[in-house]
């Protein structure tokens, strides 16, 4: 079982609850190796190595459309989905087009730090809307929309509705309906980044925005990174035929011949052989155990004044420290004792808003490490509280 | 030997001199299959499937830096190169940063159509400078720089100096020196897209801009697409440490964990085993034969008034038709007879400038098909001339 931190060079004795990477021991399976070998043994194998179609490998598009329709109760057509260079590639294209239209972006507070980075790279004006244990505060969103209305800028709401990164929160169904109604009223494009959707531990998530909007008005992002391997750089984007056509006709996939064609051929074969569904089912069990280990350890050892949200799936647990305890100090002291965690400040437009928060990833480290790491972390927090 | 058009659905009887794809029969080699299999058999194999470092796989960076230093007479350090999602990924990042700085772009006339598409997606103002058989007209560049000077916008010159796409032209050494001097004088960032560099047929290309500038001031783009396989989506960007740091710290590779990590691990292993150099040497022979076949066929069958540039390497031959013959008509009639070629109009900011030009790719079709295609094409051109 690999223990070594990746990709940063941290000592072999450290435990990472910092990186939101899939469990490395789940990635290299015999089924995957068979798919890799298989695509290079047919007379058509050269197709897996050449430039591909801009929209992506059509049989994989067909597979994903069928799966989304089945699982989300939709009736998408193949022209409503394209492959992207991971969810990153989808966010990047959306950001570019939105910037070109002079738009602004609304994100959740907190939101995924790296997506904020991409939006900032594009120079998009960013606004955030507060969230609670049910997700986005619809009243606060209404206030923000009223405030932004006079600018006339096209608006985009970027949300991670299921098992959010970093908070682990799932947006409730009633909130989804309220937010979709607001989006329609104020003409806001909802972009739902749904890369954790399949990794539910208790119950399947509520209807997606795409399902509530019947396959139009909303853009939904998916990815193979969280279940099959980030290194493949393969995700997808689903939405209305018009929107997908616009993205398919972008220069990036024109020049590059679609998103990650070699990976797409491997994954096409892997899915065709029926390996993905049982793999996902096994991951649900695996990550549920890790979440449970983490939550039990927090309950056992964290001092009073510390709270956390129990996620229904995904990779992350969001911790709130007592008011006098700074996340930065806890992160530094935990690191000094070999435990890597994420500072909540990274996930807010104004870092100050996250100064009492920690994000703990339970995806990467094995349960025994999670257990040990939380004991150390609780000790660190207790120590910081005691010297206040 | 695959004959089927890819990725567009053209009939099996057609011959494509249109797509600038590598010869599909050269891609799936036993050496490549061994590299693919090898990276999934080690205890560290999970690293090939996880998120990677933003700069890319360090051993491949080391390999590429060593090779560039050896071949271009440079002394780059590893912090002067990063992996990118093909040359497309490099162009895309450069375009984004340049757009953010309020810049404009100067391209060659003609230039690579798909890169123009990427620049346009970013909303960058584009200007073009004429070229001849020695490449960019330095006098015309000076005039353009004088004309653009009052705007004060940061300028970027995008050039494909070797075996240009679409013209096949190689920029002469004296022109390179003149252009570098102008770039310094007018503070223009030179971006050399050098993806065909290794595929020379007669003599190695003149010193690169990066070499003439001693590893700074210039950005050089390379790719594995033209020799190993476009589907891997792996290229690189070399330049000053400051410039590379800026690009490494972009949100796209932050969020995605570097460019195409799975592909990068395969190619690292392939290169480590010493397979790339002999493969490139074999490709030089193969594509030289195809160029020769194409040129001999043109000489044999094209009517008077048609001219072409004999490229010293790369994938393309650029044809100029007599003034009264329209490329669009020739392209359509050739297609009706099963021969696919590219309309010169696609490669100019003003399509009218290419209405007497054709781009013929000799990379994809086997020599016997090239021979047959040129006979048909010559017949088409002769027919069009006769009815003027």
HADDOCK unambig.tbl for C-alpha pairs under 7 A between the chains (distance, minus, plus):
assign (segid A and resid 7 and name CA) (segid B and resid 52 and name CA) 5.56 0.50 0.50
assign (segid A and resid 7 and name CA) (segid B and resid 53 and name CA) 5.36 0.50 0.50
assign (segid A and resid 24 and name CA) (segid B and resid 46 and name CA) 5.53 0.50 0.50
assign (segid A and resid 24 and name CA) (segid B and resid 50 and name CA) 6.99 0.50 0.50
assign (segid A and resid 25 and name CA) (segid B and resid 46 and name CA) 6.98 0.50 0.50
assign (segid A and resid 27 and name CA) (segid B and resid 46 and name CA) 6.28 0.50 0.50
assign (segid A and resid 27 and name CA) (segid B and resid 49 and name CA) 6.55 0.50 0.50
assign (segid A and resid 28 and name CA) (segid B and resid 40 and name CA) 6.84 0.50 0.50
assign (segid A and resid 28 and name CA) (segid B and resid 46 and name CA) 6.14 0.50 0.50
assign (segid A and resid 40 and name CA) (segid B and resid 28 and name CA) 6.85 0.50 0.50
assign (segid A and resid 46 and name CA) (segid B and resid 24 and name CA) 5.52 0.50 0.50
assign (segid A and resid 46 and name CA) (segid B and resid 25 and name CA) 6.98 0.50 0.50
assign (segid A and resid 46 and name CA) (segid B and resid 27 and name CA) 6.28 0.50 0.50
assign (segid A and resid 46 and name CA) (segid B and resid 28 and name CA) 6.13 0.50 0.50
assign (segid A and resid 48 and name CA) (segid B and resid 231 and name CA) 6.51 0.50 0.50
assign (segid A and resid 49 and name CA) (segid B and resid 27 and name CA) 6.55 0.50 0.50
assign (segid A and resid 49 and name CA) (segid B and resid 229 and name CA) 5.15 0.50 0.50
assign (segid A and resid 49 and name CA) (segid B and resid 230 and name CA) 6.20 0.50 0.50
assign (segid A and resid 49 and name CA) (segid B and resid 231 and name CA) 4.59 0.50 0.50
assign (segid A and resid 49 and name CA) (segid B and resid 232 and name CA) 6.88 0.50 0.50
assign (segid A and resid 50 and name CA) (segid B and resid 24 and name CA) 7.00 0.50 0.50
assign (segid A and resid 50 and name CA) (segid B and resid 229 and name CA) 5.77 0.50 0.50
assign (segid A and resid 50 and name CA) (segid B and resid 230 and name CA) 5.13 0.50 0.50
assign (segid A and resid 50 and name CA) (segid B and resid 231 and name CA) 5.07 0.50 0.50
assign (segid A and resid 51 and name CA) (segid B and resid 230 and name CA) 5.28 0.50 0.50
assign (segid A and resid 51 and name CA) (segid B and resid 231 and name CA) 5.45 0.50 0.50
assign (segid A and resid 52 and name CA) (segid B and resid 7 and name CA) 5.52 0.50 0.50
assign (segid A and resid 53 and name CA) (segid B and resid 7 and name CA) 5.42 0.50 0.50
assign (segid A and resid 88 and name CA) (segid B and resid 252 and name CA) 6.28 0.50 0.50
assign (segid A and resid 88 and name CA) (segid B and resid 255 and name CA) 6.23 0.50 0.50
assign (segid A and resid 88 and name CA) (segid B and resid 256 and name CA) 5.91 0.50 0.50
assign (segid A and resid 100 and name CA) (segid B and resid 123 and name CA) 6.94 0.50 0.50
assign (segid A and resid 114 and name CA) (segid B and resid 251 and name CA) 6.12 0.50 0.50
assign (segid A and resid 114 and name CA) (segid B and resid 254 and name CA) 6.29 0.50 0.50
assign (segid A and resid 114 and name CA) (segid B and resid 255 and name CA) 4.93 0.50 0.50
assign (segid A and resid 115 and name CA) (segid B and resid 255 and name CA) 6.73 0.50 0.50
assign (segid A and resid 117 and name CA) (segid B and resid 251 and name CA) 4.76 0.50 0.50
assign (segid A and resid 118 and name CA) (segid B and resid 251 and name CA) 4.31 0.50 0.50
assign (segid A and resid 118 and name CA) (segid B and resid 252 and name CA) 5.97 0.50 0.50
assign (segid A and resid 121 and name CA) (segid B and resid 250 and name CA) 6.87 0.50 0.50
assign (segid A and resid 121 and name CA) (segid B and resid 251 and name CA) 6.52 0.50 0.50
assign (segid A and resid 123 and name CA) (segid B and resid 100 and name CA) 6.95 0.50 0.50
assign (segid A and resid 229 and name CA) (segid B and resid 49 and name CA) 5.14 0.50 0.50
assign (segid A and resid 229 and name CA) (segid B and resid 50 and name CA) 5.76 0.50 0.50
assign (segid A and resid 230 and name CA) (segid B and resid 49 and name CA) 6.20 0.50 0.50
assign (segid A and resid 230 and name CA) (segid B and resid 50 and name CA) 5.12 0.50 0.50
assign (segid A and resid 230 and name CA) (segid B and resid 51 and name CA) 5.27 0.50 0.50
assign (segid A and resid 231 and name CA) (segid B and resid 48 and name CA) 6.52 0.50 0.50
assign (segid A and resid 231 and name CA) (segid B and resid 49 and name CA) 4.58 0.50 0.50
assign (segid A and resid 231 and name CA) (segid B and resid 50 and name CA) 5.05 0.50 0.50
assign (segid A and resid 231 and name CA) (segid B and resid 51 and name CA) 5.45 0.50 0.50
assign (segid A and resid 231 and name CA) (segid B and resid 260 and name CA) 6.17 0.50 0.50
assign (segid A and resid 231 and name CA) (segid B and resid 261 and name CA) 4.72 0.50 0.50
assign (segid A and resid 231 and name CA) (segid B and resid 262 and name CA) 4.81 0.50 0.50
assign (segid A and resid 232 and name CA) (segid B and resid 49 and name CA) 6.88 0.50 0.50
assign (segid A and resid 232 and name CA) (segid B and resid 260 and name CA) 6.50 0.50 0.50
assign (segid A and resid 232 and name CA) (segid B and resid 261 and name CA) 6.93 0.50 0.50
assign (segid A and resid 232 and name CA) (segid B and resid 262 and name CA) 5.63 0.50 0.50
assign (segid A and resid 233 and name CA) (segid B and resid 260 and name CA) 5.98 0.50 0.50
assign (segid A and resid 250 and name CA) (segid B and resid 121 and name CA) 6.87 0.50 0.50
assign (segid A and resid 251 and name CA) (segid B and resid 114 and name CA) 6.11 0.50 0.50
assign (segid A and resid 251 and name CA) (segid B and resid 117 and name CA) 4.75 0.50 0.50
assign (segid A and resid 251 and name CA) (segid B and resid 118 and name CA) 4.31 0.50 0.50
assign (segid A and resid 251 and name CA) (segid B and resid 121 and name CA) 6.52 0.50 0.50
assign (segid A and resid 252 and name CA) (segid B and resid 88 and name CA) 6.28 0.50 0.50
assign (segid A and resid 252 and name CA) (segid B and resid 118 and name CA) 5.96 0.50 0.50
assign (segid A and resid 254 and name CA) (segid B and resid 114 and name CA) 6.28 0.50 0.50
assign (segid A and resid 255 and name CA) (segid B and resid 88 and name CA) 6.23 0.50 0.50
assign (segid A and resid 255 and name CA) (segid B and resid 114 and name CA) 4.92 0.50 0.50
assign (segid A and resid 255 and name CA) (segid B and resid 115 and name CA) 6.73 0.50 0.50
assign (segid A and resid 256 and name CA) (segid B and resid 88 and name CA) 5.91 0.50 0.50
assign (segid A and resid 260 and name CA) (segid B and resid 231 and name CA) 6.17 0.50 0.50
assign (segid A and resid 260 and name CA) (segid B and resid 232 and name CA) 6.51 0.50 0.50
assign (segid A and resid 260 and name CA) (segid B and resid 233 and name CA) 5.98 0.50 0.50
assign (segid A and resid 261 and name CA) (segid B and resid 231 and name CA) 4.73 0.50 0.50
assign (segid A and resid 261 and name CA) (segid B and resid 232 and name CA) 6.94 0.50 0.50
assign (segid A and resid 262 and name CA) (segid B and resid 231 and name CA) 4.81 0.50 0.50
assign (segid A and resid 262 and name CA) (segid B and resid 232 and name CA) 5.63 0.50 0.50
